[in-house]
């Protein structure tokens, strides 16, 4: 699995830059002979992330000691990309903005995020239950029994209801903790297991591969809803936030290559994290 240092560094970069007015992106910043201003820091960071993604992808596909990315890991990388896009969409959002609804019939961002989190919890339980029973040879085409919900959802009914009513910061924190757990847990799913059925509320017993793809599809659907809601309440994108979204996408590409069932430190990403954190310190002296 990918380690958190690089993600944390990009989040620090985003926190510093997200409120910077478009005009301040022209402030002087020098990098290796380039004198293109603070704006160029985004593109230097983007280039470094892209270079690292290419390097890691090449190493994983050509190094004997590295296992090639499995179909399940590829699907999870797509889901991770959607998750990071959601984080970029939510970056810099205040509590007031997160709880403001466009009108009485529309959800505020907090409610949309709670719905997405509930989806991830439910999808996880369905896949977990199907894998357990297929691997033990006891699978039946039935949804999860209610008595198994607390174990498979990893929450009691009371805890789940409390979470869905929780504050926006608590929802975000819970989701950010759950997400890497999902990636790690399901990264070991084999190509053969992707074709096995898994029962949810639908009459159709969709296979586990479909269930894995639902993570991304559901999150993309409601991230668009978040974006539309933000526009409706007057949260227009500035240039910095548009650029931050591109960086989060590039970060997702790096992390996606590193999705495995094992916890392994990646030194290249740690080194890049240090470079970006040093850049954040340098930029903070210019824009503040």
N, C-alpha and C positions, 0 to 999 in steps of 0.2 A: 504493500500500500504506500501511497505517497505520504510524505511527512509534512507537518503543518507549517514549517518555517517559510516556505515560499508563498503559501497562501496568506500567511500573516503579513508578510512584507508587502504584497500587493494591496491588501486591505489598508495598511498604513499609508501607502501611496495614495489610494483612493480617498481616504479620510482627509488627507492634507489638501488634495487638489479639487475635491468635488464642488466646493463653494467658490472656487476661483472664477471671477468674472471673465468673460471672453476677452476683454481688452487686456487683462493682466497676463494672459498667456503669451503676450508679446514682450514681457519683461525679459531683460538680458539673462541668458544662461548659456554657458560655454561648455562644449563637450568635444574633445579630441579634434579641434580645428573647426567644428561647426558652431556658428554663431546665429542660431535660428530661434533663440528664445526659449522660454519655459515650455511652450507647447511641444518643442522637440523632445523633451524628456519622456513624453508619452511614447513617441515613436522609437526612441532608443530602447525603452523598456519592452515595447512590443517586439522589436527585432531580436532582443536577447531571449525572450520567451519562445519565439518561433524557432530560433537556432537550437535551443535546448530540446524542444519537442522533436525536431528532425534528428538530432543526435541520439536521443533516447529511443526513438522508433527504430532507427537504423541498428543500434546496438542490440535491441531486443530481438530483431529479426535475423541478425547475423552472428551473434555470439553464442557459442555452443552451450555455455553455462546458463544462458537465459532461455526461459521457456517462451515460445511464441504466444501472442495474445489469443485467447480462446474466443469463440463466438459470444459466450456469456460476458466476458470481460469487455468485449467491443460494445455490446449493448449497454453495459453499465457505464462505459465511458460516454456514450451518447446521453444517458440519463444525467451523468455528472455535468455535462455541458449545459443541459437545461437548468440544472440546479444553480450553476454559477451565473447563468443569465438572469435567473430570478434574483440572486444576491445583488447583481449589478443594478437591476431595476429598483431594488429596495434601498440601495446605498444612499445615505444622507437623508432618509425620510424621517421626519419628526413624528412624535407620538400623535400630535394633533392631526397631521396629514394622514397618518395611517388609520385613524379612526373616523375620518370625515367621509361621509357617503355622498355621492353625487346627487342623489334624491332618495326618497323613501323606498323606492322599489329596487334600488341598487345596493350591492354590498360595498362596505368600505374595504380598504386594502387589508386590514387586520382579519376580517372575516374570510376573505379570499385565501389568505395565507393559512388560516386555520383549516380551511377546506383542503388545501393541498397537503398539509401535514397529515390530516386524517386519511387522505388517499394513500400516502406513503406508508402509514402504519398498517392500513388494511391490506394493501398489496403485499406488504412484507409478510403478514400473517398467512395469507393465502398460499404464497410460494413456500414458506417455511413448513406449513402443514402438508402440502403436497410432497415436498422433498422427503420429509420424515417418513411418510407412509409409503412412498415409492421405494425408498432405500431399505425399508424394513419388510417390503413385500406385502403390506397390509392396506394398500390404497383402495378406497371405494369412491364411487362418483357422488359423494355427498359433501355439502358445505361444512365448514368448521362447526362442530357441536358447541353450543353455547357454553358448556362447562369448560371448554378448552380456550375460550376467548382470553381470559386473563393471562394465561401462560404464553399464548401465541402472539397476542397484541402487546405483551409485556407491560400491561396496565390493567388494573381492575376497571370495572364499569364506572365507578365513582371517580377514579383517577383520570380516566379518559374524558369524562364529562367536564371535570375541573380544568383539564388541559385545553379543551376546546373553548372554554370561557376565559382563559388566561389572558394576561396583558400581552401586548404586541412584542415587547422585548423577551418575555418568557417563551412565547411561541417560536421566535427566531432562534433562541438559544437551544431549545429542545430539538428543533429541526436540524440545526447545524451539528448537534451531537449525534442524532439518529442517522444522518446521511452517510458519513463514512462507515458506520456500522453496517448499513445495508450493503455498501460496496464490498466490504471485506467478507461479509457472510456469504454473499451470493457469487463471489468471484470464483468459487470452486465448482460451480455447476458445470457439468460436462455437456458436450455437444449432444449426446444421446438423451440426457435428462431434459434438454430444452424442448424435445418433442413429446414429452409425457403430459397427460392432462392434469389440470388443476381446477378444482371447483370453487366458484364464488357464488354470487347471487344470481347470475344469469343461468338460463337453461342450458346454453352451450357450454361444454366443458373445454374451454380454451386451453391450449398447451402452455407450459411454463415459459417458453420463449415469448409468447404473446404477453403473458403477465409481466415479464421483465420489461418489454417494450412499453407497457402501459405507464410505467413510472415517468418516462420522458413525455409521452403523448399528453398525459393528464397535466403535467407541469407546464408544458408549452402552451396548452389551451388556456390555462388560468394565469400564466404570466402575461399573455396578451390582454386578459381581462384586467390585470393590475395596471398595465400600461395605459389602457383606455380610461381606467378610473382616475389615474394620476392626471391625465390630460383634462378630464372633466372637472377636477377640483382645482385646476390652475397650476399644476406642477409641470411646467414645461421643461424640456431638456435643454440644459446649456451645453456648450461645446465640451466642457470637461467631462460631464457625465456620459456624453456620447463616446468619448475617447476611453473612459473607464470601462464601458461595456465591451469595447474591443479588447482591452487588456484582460478582462475576466474570461473572455472567450479563448484567448491565447493561453491563459493559465489553465483552463480546463483541458486544453489539448495536451499540455505537459502532464498534468495529473492523470489524465486518461490512460496514458501509456504505462503509468506506474501502478495501475490497479491490479493487485494480486491478492490471494488469500493471506499471504504472509506480511508481517511487519518488517520491512527492510528500509533502512535509511538510504537515501539517494544523495550522494555527496555533491553532485553537480547542481541539484536544485537548492541545496543548502548554501553553496557558494554564491549562486545567483541571488538568493535571498539576502545575503550580506551586502552584495553590491547595491541592490535596490534600497535597502535600509539606509545605507550610506548616502544614496542619492536623495532620499527623503529628508535627511538631516540638512543636506546642502540646500535643497529647494526651500525648506522651511525658513531659512535665513533670508530668502529673496521675496517670498510672497507674504510674509507676516511682519 
